[in-house]
């Protein structure tokens, strides 16, 4: 590594400054479960030899100049300062479920343990007795696609120990091509739809950042809730089940199925918590994260060692508002059928690109306080956040140890419900983080989502 003294400080990107603001400070927790006992020395060696410690953001300190402006300053990495061994021997695996023990630990980290600025903003907590490691990374360093690509660069395929796994997705979150073969009328109609939907959705986005908000329910968060204690539960899905439901609904995608499951699961949970308190069709708005890269992953992982320029590294995602609705007694597949047209319109619009651009412009021209305030209001005025990162389809290993699951969540937001789904080797695990004083039973909420997908699968299996 070059001497830090010979490398000039680098300014933070607008997104990096946003994620470092106290109101929006966000830490990503990536939980890796492994099959065999963890070899601590092997893990440290893997990290030392990985691209992670060569990526500029992972070997830079956060510093502030005399005017309080943040910069990245290169430094030497001491792996021992970043690897934290967690003593979990006091938890008896026969009495307490391992998954619950790990989820409880992550929930405590999300509100009580900020990352120290005395070292680069990442660390790895190893729960050897639970056969898992928790990678904590500040969101200012990068987004889900960046971090998943970096993780896979340190892994190998189980079937081919010399091969690096790849992300295989259908493309980025932006609008896709497909005009080949269309006449000018079809192209014009598509263009007019794009303009119309963009105007409508972007206007709604602006109003949400000012005063429009969801009606209050028993799962609503709000100003200050990000500081409340948390609980975490895991909803587990089969990708084959989701594909079966997708194939039963015309033009549906896996994301449509996920959004249908969210709507159905929340409806089921609200019926349990507050029966007859909501009117049919009441809106529960989510904030969905959308990858804006032209390529779905960092195609050349060695580019990660060269910083942001040209590599796709960093925070390159937009947001769109995800309207879901409470329904009582709706047929299972109807939730997906009602989600599909909405997501199709969202894809035709520039809402996600608008959110990214407007955030960048506000941060640049009006400063971090205004940008943070607007983003904070959007989160306060909605009910939940949802993201979906597609992981490797095949089983992989790290330091020669087979990975059994990959789960992701983030530190607390003002919402009472935050959900992050990651697919891996035919499974999809969704981490559900809740404010436990508002939602005391996230395990039941997770079951509501799981049961909703099962009912959709059963409905999809019935011949028409």
HELIX and SHEET records of a PDB file:
HELIX    1   1 UNK A    4  UNK A    6  5                                   3    
HELIX    2   2 UNK A   14  UNK A   20  1                                   7    
HELIX    3   3 UNK A   40  UNK A   48  1                                   9    
HELIX    4   4 UNK A   52  UNK A   54  5                                   3    
HELIX    5   5 UNK A   56  UNK A   59  5                                   4    
HELIX    6   6 UNK A   79  UNK A   82  1                                   4    
HELIX    7   7 UNK A   98  UNK A  112  1                                  15    
HELIX    8   8 UNK A  128  UNK A  130  5                                   3    
HELIX    9   9 UNK A  139  UNK A  141  5                                   3    
HELIX   10  10 UNK A  144  UNK A  153  1                                  10    
HELIX   11  11 UNK A  184  UNK A  208  1                                  25    
HELIX   12  12 UNK A  225  UNK A  227  5                                   3    
HELIX   13  13 UNK A  239  UNK A  248  1                                  10    
HELIX   14  14 UNK A  254  UNK A  273  1                                  20    
HELIX   15  15 UNK A  301  UNK A  306  5                                   6    
HELIX   16  16 UNK A  332  UNK A  348  1                                  17    
HELIX   17  17 UNK A  351  UNK A  366  1                                  16    
HELIX   18  18 UNK A  368  UNK A  380  1                                  13    
HELIX   19  19 UNK A  442  UNK A  461  1                                  20    
SHEET    1   A 3 UNK A  10  UNK A  11  0                                        
SHEET    2   A 3 UNK A  70  UNK A  74 -1                                        
SHEET    3   A 3 UNK A  60  UNK A  64 -1                                        
SHEET    1   B 7 UNK A  83  UNK A  85  0                                        
SHEET    2   B 7 UNK A 122  UNK A 127  1                                        
SHEET    3   B 7 UNK A 132  UNK A 138 -1                                        
SHEET    4   B 7 UNK A  27  UNK A  34 -1                                        
SHEET    5   B 7 UNK A 401  UNK A 410 -1                                        
SHEET    6   B 7 UNK A 396  UNK A 398 -1                                        
SHEET    7   B 7 UNK A 155  UNK A 157 -1                                        
SHEET    1   C 6 UNK A 230  UNK A 238  0                                        
SHEET    2   C 6 UNK A 427  UNK A 435 -1                                        
SHEET    3   C 6 UNK A 417  UNK A 424 -1                                        
SHEET    4   C 6 UNK A 384  UNK A 390  1                                        
SHEET    5   C 6 UNK A 283  UNK A 291  1                                        
SHEET    6   C 6 UNK A 317  UNK A 325 -1                                        
END                                                                             
